[in-house]
Structure formats: C-alpha cells, structure tokens
Amino acid sequence: MTVSKILMAGFTGLSISLALGQPRPVSATIAITHAAVVDTKGGPIQRDMTVIIQDHRISAVVKSENVPRGAQVLDGRGWQR
C-alpha cells in the first residue's frame, strides 16, 4: 500500500469519526418545565415553574404554561415516587 493510500484511508476514517461524534443540533433556547425554584434569599419555593435558558444562562423563570415557541423542552419533575 502506498503512502498516499494510507494517508487517504486515515483521513477518511478521521472524517467519519468526527462526523459521527458531533452532537446533534439543539435549540438555542432550553425550557426546563415543571421545576421547583428555590429563592436563595428565603422566599417560598415556587412550584411548577419553567426555567428558560438562552446562551447558556438563565434568562427567565415563568409559569410552566409559558414555554417559548421552538424551545427544547426538558421535564423538570424528575423521578417521582
């Protein structure tokens, strides 16, 4: 096998592994619904809220029925007994 064929095979294998390893595209906005939000300054726990995340930061906390259109929705209820 020639050096060029070895390099081509290696490049092809690397390209395929990089393509398969790429995360699938997700919405730029994430909505965690039905979450219990704790006020760290001593306020009451706010239940059934939606936490909106945009650009890797919390942008809003709203009632759970207010989910932005196009958001990736994650259920914040978690495991229930």
Secondary structure, DSSP 4 states (H G I P E B T S, - for coil): --HHHHHHHHHHHHHHHHHHHSPPP--SEEEEEEEEEP-TTSPPPEEEEEEEEETTEEEEEEETT-PPTTPEEEETT-S--
